[in-house]
Amino acid sequence: MNKELQDFYKSKHLEFGQTSKGVGWDNENVCHTRYKIVESLIDEEPLTIAEFGCGNGISSLELFCYDRKRKYIGIEPMPFYFNAAKDFLGHFQQVRVLQHSIQSFYESYQSTLFSKMYGYDYAICIGVFCLKLEETDDKYYEDALKSIAQMLEMSKVGLIFNAFQDCVDRKDPEQFYFNMPRLLGDLYKLGYSKIELISRPNVNPYEFFIKIIK
């Protein structure tokens, strides 16, 4: 993660603390709705969920930590969010919080011991592929697709994430917008064709949620 992005989130954390705004979500109700949409896409029980980019853990608590039938792994690269999430969620017996990026978790996962300890059924990413700031679209897409492939490779069942699609009237230069035909085509090239797509939910008119099954 580049320094500009880290500085953005650190300023949110320092200003708003252990709240949804503290991880960059301006509307707490909309943030909760996003997690409810992800919840509705998960059918299997019991299972282990790995959330990449769990932030301070505030949004994950209700949906993924109270259910003792589930195990939850919160994965967060930024130290201030990692410490906040560990303090907030670490007392749950079925919860683990790790300081990793997607890339560093993937590299550690090549170890048999690590993969046995932290194997998961579903990976979820909420808001991870939205904010790009100054990075170019092509570089951002290349990195995002690599991360998606890595999370899917490690999962036993699949991946759920949200993002914005590029059928928009006006683009925010700091946000990233996926071209849906390109994304679906590249997922197919990676060998994934079992895809469930929710486009234009009542959260944001250009937001989509995608569930990819192995």
C-alpha positions, 0 to 999 in steps of 0.5 A: 500500500502506498504512503498516500493511502496510508496517510489518508486512513491514518488521518481518518483513524486519528480524527474519528477513532473506533467508528465507521468514519474511522475507516473512511466510511462516511455513513454508518448505516450504508456501511452496515448494509454492505456487510449485510449484503455480504452476509446474504451471499454466504450460504455454507455453515460452519465455516472460516471467513478471512476478511482482508482489509478488516480495518479497525474491526468495527463493522465485522463485529456483529456479522462475523464474531458473535456466531460461534459456529464461524471462525473469523480471521481479520487481516489488516496491513496498517499498524494503527488499524491492526492494533485497534482491531486486535484490541476490539476483537481479540477477546473472541475465542474464534477470532484471529487478527493478523497484520498482513497485506494480501501479498504478505499473507499470500507469501506466508501461506506458502508455508504448510504450517501457516496455511494449516493455521490460517486456512479459510473458506471464504475471503471477503473484501469490503471497500478494499478496491475503491480508493486509489488516490494518485495511482494510475488506473492500469496499475491499480487494476493490475494489482487488484486482479493479482490480489483477487487471484491470490485470495481465490487461490488460498480459499477453499470456497471462494471470494466476495468483494465490492467495488464500483463499476465504470458506468457512471455519469461522473467519476471521482478521480480518487476512486477506482471504477472497474470495467465489468466486461474486462473484469469478468473476462479476466476472471474467466481467463483465471479459470473462474466461471461460477460468479454471482453478481449484484449490480447497482444495489441500494447502497450506491448506484454504481456499486457492485458485489461479486461472489466468485466460487471455485 
